């Protein structure tokens, strides 16, 4: 039994074969998924997919790349959706300094607003971080995000920062990069972080794990992530599967 904690089945890449993709995931042992919506287009689709599938849930938030587009009405909309029975977290939110669409200060402002909203509605948050680790940690500390906790989605930073995040009530989620031969940091994190603090994900359709690297990713491939973590930790695949699923169910407040 596996829980893919971060999927984008609401992406255009799955428009033609969504049901088949979900079936392949179930055949691979993926019993639970969280579909993440992050803008006006993907949020309604995430909710729709969750409503139509018993063990698929949704997260709603605003992506940092599009921070410049977010209005007060969008934030109010996210607040309204937070009470939906299938919405289990707010996000993805955070900072992304790779693309230059939204100024850094605008990203920080939108990030802070969403953390404050999460504290108001008492929901955990899902963090997107690209080339902004120090600023992410600083904002999380300043906004006292430990009050709600969250997930460091597709974590790619060093072990010491991972431990800082754990101290702030955050889970570390590993995806396809942990299977890449040249991905030193995710492998070190997989070894160093206690299994009780780990989650697994695909971030599909992006970041397909080895040996599917470069192809469209899909939830069935989260099994490859679990197998790699088991190998790195020297434990059984069954243990990684069971513990990470239990971690996710508890984190999202889902009764299995």
N, C-alpha and C positions, 0 to 999 in steps of 0.2 A: 504494500500500500504506500503510495507516494502522494505528496502534496506539492504541486508546482505553485509557488507563492507569488509568481509575477509573470503573467502572460499578457500578450496583446492580441488576443483572438479577435478583438475589435478593429484590427488593422486591415487595410485594403487587401493585403497579401492572402487573407483567409476568406475573402468574399465568395470565391468559387467553390470551396470545399470545407466549409466550417464544420458541418456535421461529421464528415469523414475524419477530419483532424481530431475532433473530440473522441470519436470512436477508437482511433488509433491510440490515443492517450490512454483510454480506459483499458484497451487490450494490453498495454504495456504496464498496467498496474497503477496508473495515475488516477486516484479516486477523487482528489480535490484540486481545485485551481482557484486562483484569484485573478480576475481580469481587471487590468488597471486602465482607467480612463483619465486623460490629462488635458483635455480641451473641449470645446463645444461640440466637436464631431464625435470624439471617442467616448465621452462620458455616457451619453444615452445608449450607445451600442453596448458598453460594458454592463449597464443595468439590464438591458434587454437579454443579453446572453445569460446573465445570472438568473434572471426570472424564469428562463426557459429550461434551465438545467439544475436539478436538485442540489448537486454538490459543487456547483461553480458559484463563486462569490465575486463581489466587485469592490474596487477601491476607487475613490473619486478625488481628484485634486487638479492642480494646475502646474504644467511643466515649466521649468525655469527658462527654457529657450523662448517660450511664448509669453513670458512675464509681462512684456510691454503691451500685450493685447488684453490682459485681464482687467475687467471692470468691477466696480462694487457689486453690480448685479450678478456677475459670475460667482463672486464669493458668497453672496446670499443664496444663490442656487446650490452651491456645494453644501452650504449649511443645511438647506432643506433636504437634500439627498442623503445627508449623514444619518437621518432617522429611518431610511429605507431598510427593511428587514434583511436584505441581502448585502448591504454595504457594511464592510467590516474594518475599513481603515480609510484614512485620508491620504491622498498622494496619487501619483508621485509628485513630490515637491523637492526643492533644493536649489542647487546652484550648478550652472554649466558654463564654464569659461572657454570652452572649445569653440563654440559658435558665437558670432558677434551680433545676433539679432536684437537681444535685449541687454541694455547696459547693466553692469554689475550691481550698481546701487538699486536699480529697479528690481532686479532679481532678488536682492536681499529683502527689499520691502515686501514683495509678494510672498516670499518664504516666511518672513516673520508673521505676516497676517494669517497665513495658513496654520502656523504653529499655534498662534493664539486662538484661532477657531477650533483647532483640535482639542485644546485645553478646555475651551468652553463647552464643547459637545462630548468631551471625555472619550476621544477615540485615538488609537495609535496612528503613527504617521509612517509613510514610506519615503525614504530619502534617495533622491537622484543626485549623484555627485560626479562631475567630470571636471578634472583639473582645478578643483576648488576645495581640497580637503581641509586646509587650515581655516578657511572662512566658514565652511560648514560646521566644523566643531565649535568655533567661536559663537556662531549664531545659536546653535543648539544649547550651549551653556548659558548664554545671555538670556535666552527666552525660557530657560528652565524646562526644556522639552522632556527631561527625565520624568516629569510629572505624568506624561502619557506614554512615553517610550515609543519604540518603533522598530523599523527594519532599515539597516544599511544595505540597500538593494544593490545586487551585483557588486559586492564589495571588492575593491581592487587595491586598497591601500596597504600599508605595512601593519605588522602585528601590534606595534605599540599604540597606534591610533585605534586599531580594533579594540584593544583593551580599554582605551578611554571611552569608546562608544558603549562597551559592555557596562562600564561603570555608570553610564547615563541611562541605563535601562533599555538599551537597544540590542536587537538580535543582529547577527551577521549572516547575510544571505550570499551564497556562492552559486555562480552559474557556469555557463560554458567555458569561460576562460580558465577555470581550474583544471580543465582537461588539456589545455594547450601546452605543448612541450616546452615553450619558452616563457611560460607564465610563472615566474619564480614566486612573486608575492602571494597570489591566491593559494598556491600549494603550501607556502609557509603558514599562512593563516589557517588553512584547513587542518594542519597538524597541531597548531598552537591553541586554537580555540576549542574549548570543551564542546562535545557533541550536543550537550543540552542547551547550548547557546547558538546553534547553527540552524539555518534554514536552507532549502535548495530551491532553485528556480531556473527557468530557461531564458526569460526576457524575450521569448519568441515574438516576432519572426527574426529577431536579431541574435547575434552571438552564438550560432550553432556550435555545439561541442564537437571535438574530435571524435570520430573521423568525418563528420559532416560539415566541418568548418568551411564557411564560404557559401553554404547552401541556405535555403530558408529553414529557420529553426522552428520546432513545434514541440508541444508539451510532452509528447512521447519520449523525447530525447532527455528529459530530466533524469531518466534512469541512468544515463551515462555519467551525469554529474554525481549521482549517489554512488555509483560504482567506483569512480575516481576517488571520492572522499574516503570510502571504505578502504581502498588500497593504501592511501596516504596515511590513514590512521591505524592500519593494521587490525581492523575489526571487520565483521561480516557485513555484506551488503544488507542483509535483513535487519541488522541493528541500526544502520544508518537510515534505512527506510522507515523503520518503526519510530525511532527517536525524533527524526526531523518532522515526521507527520504529526506526532504527538505535540511537538514544540509549536507547530503552526496552528493546530486546532486550539491549543491553549492561548496562544498569542492573539488570535482573531476572535476568541470567545465563541468558538463553534462547538456545539454538542454533537459528537459523532454518533 
